[in-house]
Amino acid sequence: MTTPRVAYILKMYPRFSETFILNELLELERQGVEVRIFSLKKPDDGRFHAELSRLKARVTYLPESPMLASRAYYEAHRQVYRWDQSRYLAVLGKALSRRRRAAVKRFLQAGYLALQLRQEGFSHVHAHFASSATAVAFYAYQLAGISYSFTAHAKDIYSDEVNIRSLKEYLASARLVVTVSDYNRDYLKSIHADVHIERVYNGLDLKLYSPNGSAPDTPPLVLAVGRLVEKKGFDDLVRACDLLRREGCYFRCRIVGKGPIEAELQALTQKLGLQEYVELAGPMPREALLHEYPKASLVAAPCVIGSDGNRDGLPTVLIEAMALGVPVVSTDVTGIPELVQDGHSGLLTPQRDPRALADAIRRVLEDQALSSALRQAGRERVERHFDIRQNVRRLRTLFGEVTA
């Protein structure tokens, strides 16, 4: 089978919180795949992981505003219109019938992108998240017959804002649909039963994430990492810390990340008088986190289903912690039980239950035999199912089949 060339469409590249995409791209290149990136938006947070410098793929940023780049968009669409006038008008009519500005914008971006893809000889594109990037891929397929695939994650399929009609269309016309857990696959099959969906777990470079000894802090450190948003459940973690403090447990908690509920978490910490126990440490690049994990006695990921339906698919932080031999405590939400087997490779609690979360944290902190067993089983679980070389090899094969 010939080595595939794949154009990736991403909403924003690079994005600090989307290390799983960077991992995938780096491994595809290591396995000989030529990757080209088209990003709908430029990065806006000014923070980057050091591994970005290793990626060779060329990146093109589409003009974000068709109005401000009207000449470039007009010229691209004029040429796309000439390829097949009736087809073009039919797709334009479909976009306008949605009666949503976003649909028209994705149509315009798709025409601009389709011209570049043809000029560079790409016949297939892959998008991450079944939202704006996949919408552009869908319209490019409608306009120019450029086949597409996409990876579905979590917010893009579960949030109350998801347009199920559009998602069903994306599923029906994609050459390949990938998702990151069996839980997701079952959900997507409930939307469109006739579509074949491949589950490919996110993975890690296990040479980079290799247990190299732990140096636990004193007092024992409970580490949590992620965007400060509702679905991460960090308010439950703060409340669990309050229970542990009241019961005389010896510990401290560090929450790494930034996000819209930072002030809310800070206020809760102060209200409960936990300033000496709970630290909101801000964001850290991955290379800094690699030095942070060995200090932790456990990593907590108390994920919840948000009030808007949003939820985590399968948090990368759990894979990272288990790969490095750090015990994990999480919740039984979405695909997490596919990674964390309760009582074997980690501990699981019900979501939104600070009491159960506090009890699980205490068990790991106080039972050294349990902690040691979780460390070993967690690493073995990641080696078996979350090795990025194996998982991307499967993805590479799938790309080869759809681009042949």
C-alpha positions as CSV (number, residue, x, y, z in Angstrom):
1,M,0.0,0.0,0.0
2,T,1.4,3.4,-0.9
3,T,2.1,5.9,1.8
4,P,-0.9,8.2,2.1
5,R,-0.9,12.0,1.9
6,V,-3.5,13.5,4.2
7,A,-4.7,17.1,4.6
8,Y,-5.9,17.9,8.1
9,I,-8.6,20.5,8.7
10,L,-8.6,21.9,12.3
11,K,-10.6,24.6,13.9
12,M,-7.5,26.1,15.5
13,Y,-3.9,25.0,15.3
14,P,-2.0,24.7,17.5
15,R,-4.3,24.6,20.5
16,F,-2.7,24.3,23.9
17,S,-5.3,21.9,25.3
18,E,-5.3,19.6,22.3
19,T,-2.1,17.6,22.9
20,F,-3.8,14.5,21.5
21,I,-3.9,16.0,18.0
22,L,-0.2,17.0,18.2
23,N,0.7,13.5,19.3
24,E,-1.2,12.0,16.4
25,L,0.4,14.3,13.8
26,L,3.9,13.7,15.1
27,E,3.4,9.9,15.0
28,L,1.9,10.0,11.5
29,E,5.0,11.8,10.3
30,R,7.2,9.4,12.1
31,Q,5.4,6.6,10.3
32,G,6.1,8.3,6.9
33,V,2.7,10.0,6.2
34,E,2.8,13.4,4.5
35,V,0.6,15.7,6.5
36,R,-0.7,19.1,5.5
37,I,-2.6,21.3,8.0
38,F,-5.3,23.8,7.2
39,S,-6.5,25.8,10.2
40,L,-9.7,27.8,10.3
41,K,-8.4,30.0,13.1
42,K,-5.0,31.2,14.3
43,P,-4.0,30.3,17.9
44,D,-5.2,32.9,20.4
45,D,-3.7,31.9,23.8
46,G,0.1,32.5,23.2
47,R,1.1,29.2,24.9
48,F,2.7,26.3,23.0
49,H,4.2,22.9,23.8
50,A,7.9,22.4,22.9
51,E,7.1,19.4,20.7
52,L,5.5,21.7,18.1
53,S,9.0,22.4,16.8
54,R,9.3,18.7,15.8
55,L,6.3,18.8,13.4
56,K,7.3,19.2,9.8
57,A,3.8,19.7,8.3
58,R,3.2,23.0,6.6
59,V,0.3,25.0,8.0
60,T,-2.1,27.3,6.1
61,Y,-4.4,29.6,7.9
62,L,-7.6,30.3,6.1
63,P,-8.7,34.0,6.2
64,E,-11.1,34.0,9.1
65,S,-13.4,36.6,7.7
66,P,-14.7,36.0,4.1
67,M,-15.8,39.7,4.2
68,L,-12.4,41.0,5.0
69,A,-10.8,38.6,2.4
70,S,-13.5,39.0,-0.1
71,R,-11.2,39.2,-3.2
72,A,-9.4,35.9,-2.3
73,Y,-12.7,34.1,-1.5
74,Y,-14.4,35.5,-4.7
75,E,-11.5,34.2,-6.9
76,A,-11.6,30.8,-5.3
77,H,-15.3,30.4,-5.6
78,R,-15.3,31.7,-9.2
79,Q,-13.0,28.8,-10.2
80,V,-14.9,26.2,-8.1
81,Y,-18.1,27.4,-9.8
82,R,-16.6,26.7,-13.2
83,W,-15.8,23.1,-12.3
84,D,-19.5,22.2,-12.1
85,Q,-22.0,25.1,-12.1
86,S,-25.1,23.1,-11.3
87,R,-23.4,21.3,-8.5
88,Y,-22.1,24.6,-7.1
89,L,-25.6,26.2,-7.1
90,A,-27.1,23.1,-5.5
91,V,-24.6,23.2,-2.6
92,L,-25.0,26.9,-2.2
93,G,-28.8,26.5,-2.0
94,K,-28.3,23.8,0.7
95,A,-26.1,26.1,2.8
96,L,-28.5,29.0,2.5
97,S,-31.5,26.8,3.4
98,R,-29.9,26.2,6.8
99,R,-30.7,29.9,7.6
100,R,-27.6,30.1,9.7
101,R,-24.7,32.4,9.2
102,A,-22.3,29.7,10.3
103,A,-23.4,27.4,7.5
104,V,-22.7,30.1,4.9
105,K,-19.3,30.8,6.4
106,R,-18.4,27.1,6.3
107,F,-19.6,26.9,2.6
108,L,-17.3,29.9,1.7
109,Q,-14.4,28.4,3.6
110,A,-14.9,25.1,1.8
111,G,-14.8,26.7,-1.6
112,Y,-11.6,28.5,-0.7
113,L,-10.1,25.3,0.7
114,A,-11.3,23.0,-2.2
115,L,-9.2,25.1,-4.7
116,Q,-6.1,24.8,-2.6
117,L,-6.6,21.1,-2.1
118,R,-6.9,20.5,-5.8
119,Q,-3.9,22.6,-6.6
120,E,-1.8,20.6,-4.2
121,G,-3.1,17.3,-5.3
122,F,-5.0,16.2,-2.2
123,S,-8.0,14.1,-2.8
124,H,-8.9,13.4,0.9
125,V,-9.1,15.5,4.1
126,H,-9.4,14.5,7.7
127,A,-11.0,16.8,10.4
128,H,-10.9,16.7,14.1
129,F,-14.2,17.3,16.0
130,A,-17.6,16.9,14.3
131,S,-18.2,20.7,14.3
132,S,-16.8,23.5,12.2
133,A,-13.8,21.7,10.7
134,T,-16.0,18.7,9.7
135,A,-18.6,21.1,8.3
136,V,-15.9,22.6,6.0
137,A,-14.8,19.2,4.9
138,F,-18.5,18.2,4.3
139,Y,-19.0,21.2,2.0
140,A,-15.7,20.7,0.2
141,Y,-17.0,17.1,-0.5
142,Q,-20.3,18.5,-1.8
143,L,-18.6,21.1,-4.0
144,A,-15.6,19.2,-5.4
145,G,-16.0,15.5,-4.5
146,I,-13.0,15.6,-2.2
147,S,-13.6,12.7,0.2
148,Y,-13.3,13.3,3.9
149,S,-13.1,11.6,7.3
150,F,-13.3,12.9,10.8
151,T,-12.6,12.1,14.4
152,A,-15.5,12.7,16.9
153,H,-14.5,13.5,20.5
154,A,-17.0,14.7,23.1
155,K,-18.3,18.3,23.0
156,D,-18.8,18.0,19.3
157,I,-21.3,15.2,19.7
158,Y,-22.8,15.5,23.1
159,S,-23.3,19.2,23.8
160,D,-26.9,20.6,23.6
161,E,-25.7,22.9,20.9
162,V,-24.9,20.0,18.5
163,N,-27.2,20.0,15.4
164,I,-28.1,16.3,15.1
165,R,-29.4,16.7,11.6
166,S,-26.0,18.0,10.5
167,L,-24.1,15.4,12.5
168,K,-26.2,12.7,10.8
169,E,-25.3,14.1,7.3
170,Y,-21.6,14.2,8.3
171,L,-21.7,10.5,9.3
172,A,-23.6,9.5,6.2
173,S,-21.2,11.0,3.6
174,A,-17.8,10.5,5.3
175,R,-15.5,7.9,3.9
176,L,-14.3,7.1,7.4
177,V,-15.6,8.0,10.9
178,V,-13.2,7.6,13.8
179,T,-14.0,8.1,17.5
180,V,-12.0,7.8,20.7
181,S,-14.0,5.3,22.8
182,D,-16.5,2.5,22.5
183,Y,-18.9,4.6,24.4
184,N,-18.8,7.3,21.7
185,R,-19.1,4.7,19.0
186,D,-22.3,3.3,20.5
187,Y,-23.7,6.8,20.8
188,L,-22.9,7.7,17.2
189,K,-24.4,4.4,16.0
190,S,-27.6,5.4,17.7
191,I,-27.7,8.4,15.5
192,H,-26.9,6.6,12.3
193,A,-27.0,2.8,12.6
194,D,-25.7,2.1,9.1
195,V,-22.4,3.9,9.4
196,H,-19.2,1.9,10.2
197,I,-17.3,3.7,12.9
198,E,-13.7,2.9,13.9
199,R,-12.7,3.3,17.5
200,V,-9.1,4.4,17.8
201,Y,-8.0,5.4,21.2
202,N,-5.8,8.5,21.7
203,G,-2.4,7.3,22.6
204,L,1.0,8.4,24.0
205,D,4.6,8.0,23.0
206,L,5.4,5.5,25.8
207,K,9.1,6.2,25.4
208,L,8.5,9.8,26.4
209,Y,5.9,8.7,29.0
210,S,7.9,6.1,30.8
211,P,7.9,5.6,34.6
212,N,11.3,6.9,35.8
213,G,10.7,6.8,39.5
214,S,8.5,8.9,41.7
215,A,9.5,11.5,44.2
216,P,6.2,12.2,46.1
217,D,5.9,15.6,47.7
218,T,5.3,16.1,51.4
219,P,2.5,16.5,52.2
220,P,1.2,14.1,49.6
221,L,0.1,15.8,46.4
222,V,-3.3,15.3,44.8
223,L,-2.8,16.6,41.2
224,A,-5.5,17.6,38.8
225,V,-4.9,18.9,35.2
226,G,-7.3,20.3,32.7
227,R,-9.2,23.3,31.5
228,L,-11.2,25.0,34.2
229,V,-14.6,24.2,32.8
230,E,-17.7,22.6,34.3
231,K,-17.2,19.2,32.7
232,K,-13.9,18.6,34.6
233,G,-15.7,18.5,37.9
234,F,-13.0,20.5,39.7
235,D,-15.6,22.1,42.1
236,D,-16.3,18.6,43.3
237,L,-12.6,18.1,43.9
238,V,-12.4,21.3,46.0
239,R,-15.4,20.1,48.1
240,A,-13.8,16.7,48.5
241,C,-10.6,18.4,49.7
242,D,-12.8,20.2,52.3
243,L,-14.1,16.9,53.6
244,L,-10.6,15.5,53.7
245,R,-9.2,18.5,55.6
246,R,-12.1,18.3,58.1
247,E,-11.2,14.6,58.7
248,G,-7.6,15.4,59.4
249,C,-6.2,13.9,56.2
250,Y,-2.6,15.0,55.4
251,F,-2.4,16.3,51.8
252,R,-2.4,19.2,49.4
253,C,-4.1,19.6,46.0
254,R,-2.8,21.4,42.9
255,I,-5.1,22.1,40.0
256,V,-3.2,22.9,36.8
257,G,-5.1,24.8,34.0
258,K,-7.0,27.9,33.1
259,G,-10.5,28.5,31.9
260,P,-13.8,30.4,32.4
261,I,-14.6,29.1,35.9
262,E,-11.2,30.0,37.5
263,A,-12.7,32.8,39.5
264,E,-15.5,30.6,40.7
265,L,-13.1,27.9,41.8
266,Q,-10.9,30.5,43.6
267,A,-14.0,31.9,45.4
268,L,-15.1,28.4,46.5
269,T,-11.6,27.6,47.8
270,Q,-11.6,30.8,49.8
271,K,-15.1,30.3,51.1
272,L,-14.2,26.9,52.4
273,G,-10.9,28.2,53.9
274,L,-8.8,25.9,51.8
275,Q,-6.1,28.3,50.7
276,E,-3.4,26.2,52.4
277,Y,-4.7,23.0,50.9
278,V,-5.8,23.8,47.3
279,E,-3.7,25.7,44.8
280,L,-4.9,26.9,41.4
281,A,-1.5,26.8,39.6
282,G,-2.5,28.1,36.2
283,P,-1.5,26.3,32.9
284,M,1.7,24.3,32.3
285,P,3.2,23.1,29.0
286,R,3.6,19.4,28.7
287,E,7.3,19.4,29.3
288,A,6.7,21.0,32.7
289,L,3.9,18.5,33.5
290,L,6.3,15.7,32.9
291,H,8.2,16.9,36.0
292,E,5.0,17.5,38.0
293,Y,3.5,14.0,37.7
294,P,6.3,12.2,39.6
295,K,5.6,14.5,42.6
296,A,2.0,13.4,42.8
297,S,0.6,10.6,45.0
298,L,-2.4,10.5,42.7
299,V,-4.0,12.3,39.8
300,A,-7.7,13.1,40.2
301,A,-10.1,13.6,37.2
302,P,-13.6,14.0,38.7
303,C,-15.3,14.5,35.3
304,V,-19.0,15.2,35.1
305,I,-21.7,15.6,32.4
306,G,-22.1,19.4,32.2
307,S,-25.4,21.2,32.4
308,D,-25.2,21.8,28.6
309,G,-24.6,18.1,27.9
310,N,-20.9,18.6,27.4
311,R,-18.6,15.9,28.8
312,D,-15.1,14.5,28.4
313,G,-14.6,11.7,26.0
314,L,-11.5,10.1,27.5
315,P,-9.2,12.6,29.2
316,T,-5.6,12.6,28.1
317,V,-4.4,13.5,31.6
318,L,-5.5,10.0,32.8
319,I,-3.6,8.3,30.1
320,E,-0.5,10.4,30.9
321,A,-0.7,9.7,34.6
322,M,-1.2,6.0,34.2
323,A,1.7,5.8,31.7
324,L,4.0,7.4,34.2
325,G,2.9,5.1,37.0
326,V,0.8,7.6,39.0
327,P,-2.4,6.2,40.5
328,V,-5.6,7.8,39.3
329,V,-9.1,8.5,40.7
330,S,-11.8,9.4,38.3
331,T,-15.6,9.1,37.6
332,D,-17.6,6.6,35.6
333,V,-18.4,9.1,32.8
334,T,-18.4,8.3,29.1
335,G,-15.4,6.3,28.0
336,I,-13.3,6.6,31.2
337,P,-14.2,3.0,32.4
338,E,-12.5,1.8,29.2
339,L,-9.2,3.1,30.6
340,V,-9.7,3.1,34.3
341,Q,-10.9,-0.3,35.6
342,D,-12.3,0.3,39.0
343,G,-10.1,-1.3,41.7
344,H,-7.6,-2.6,39.2
345,S,-6.0,0.2,37.1
346,G,-7.5,3.0,39.1
347,L,-10.5,4.0,41.3
348,L,-13.8,5.2,39.9
349,T,-16.6,7.1,41.7
350,P,-20.0,8.3,40.7
351,Q,-20.0,11.8,39.2
352,R,-20.9,14.8,41.3
353,D,-20.2,12.9,44.6
354,P,-17.6,14.7,46.6
355,R,-18.0,12.3,49.5
356,A,-17.2,9.2,47.3
357,L,-14.4,11.2,45.7
358,A,-12.8,12.1,49.1
359,D,-13.1,8.4,50.2
360,A,-11.3,7.2,47.0
361,I,-8.5,9.8,47.4
362,R,-8.0,8.8,51.0
363,R,-7.8,5.1,50.1
364,V,-5.0,5.8,47.7
365,L,-3.1,8.1,50.0
366,E,-3.3,5.8,53.0
367,D,-3.0,2.3,51.4
368,Q,0.4,1.9,50.0
369,A,-0.2,-1.6,48.8
370,L,-3.2,-0.4,46.8
371,S,-1.3,2.5,45.5
372,S,1.5,0.3,44.3
373,A,-0.9,-2.1,42.6
374,L,-2.7,0.7,40.8
375,R,0.6,2.1,39.5
376,Q,1.6,-1.2,38.0
377,A,-1.8,-2.1,36.5
378,G,-2.3,1.4,35.2
379,R,1.0,1.3,33.2
380,E,0.1,-2.1,31.9
381,R,-3.3,-0.9,30.8
382,V,-1.8,2.0,28.8
383,E,0.8,-0.3,27.2
384,R,-1.8,-2.7,26.0
385,H,-4.4,-0.2,24.6
386,F,-3.0,3.3,24.5
387,D,0.4,3.0,22.7
388,I,0.3,5.8,20.1
389,R,2.6,3.8,17.7
390,Q,0.1,1.0,17.6
391,N,-3.0,3.2,17.5
392,V,-1.7,5.5,14.8
393,R,-0.5,2.5,12.8
394,R,-4.2,1.6,12.6
395,L,-5.2,5.1,11.6
396,R,-2.4,5.1,8.9
397,T,-3.9,1.9,7.5
398,L,-7.3,3.4,7.4
399,F,-6.1,6.6,5.7
400,G,-4.3,4.3,3.1
401,E,-7.5,2.5,2.4
402,V,-9.6,5.7,1.8
403,T,-6.9,7.5,-0.2
404,A,-5.9,4.5,-2.4
